[in-house]
Amino acid sequence: MMPSAQVLKDATLFFSCSTPNLATVILAMDFINDKFTVHAHDWTLSPAIKASLELQKKTLNQYYLLMDASEVYHVAMGM
């Protein structure tokens, strides 16, 4: 299984067990981003997998941008 696939599977299983709150989602997104970054710089992986990880990071960054624009996020973070 690709490294990112396992991380995403774990996140899916975690969130399917309960209703997540915003803080949990933010922590999970940060964890996923960290794992994608580590695996994207792993020299043992093929260039195709590393390119896929970079694309996944770009997608995740789009979610970060949407979250930054959310009023709920700003209220939750005390901004």
C-alpha positions, 0 to 999 in steps of 0.5 A: 500500500502506498504510504499516503494511502495508509495515512488516508485510510487511518484518518477515514477509519478514525473519523468514521468512529465518531463525529469529529470536532474542528480541533480534531480535524485540524490536527488530523490535517496537520498529521496527514500533511506531515506524513505526505511531506516525509514520504515526498522526500523519501529517496526510496520511493519512485518518482511517480509516487513522490509526484503523486504525494506532491499533488496530494499536498496541493489538494490538502493546501486547498482545504487549508485555504478553505478552512482559513476562509471559514468563520467557524474556524476563526471562532474556534481558534479565537480569532 
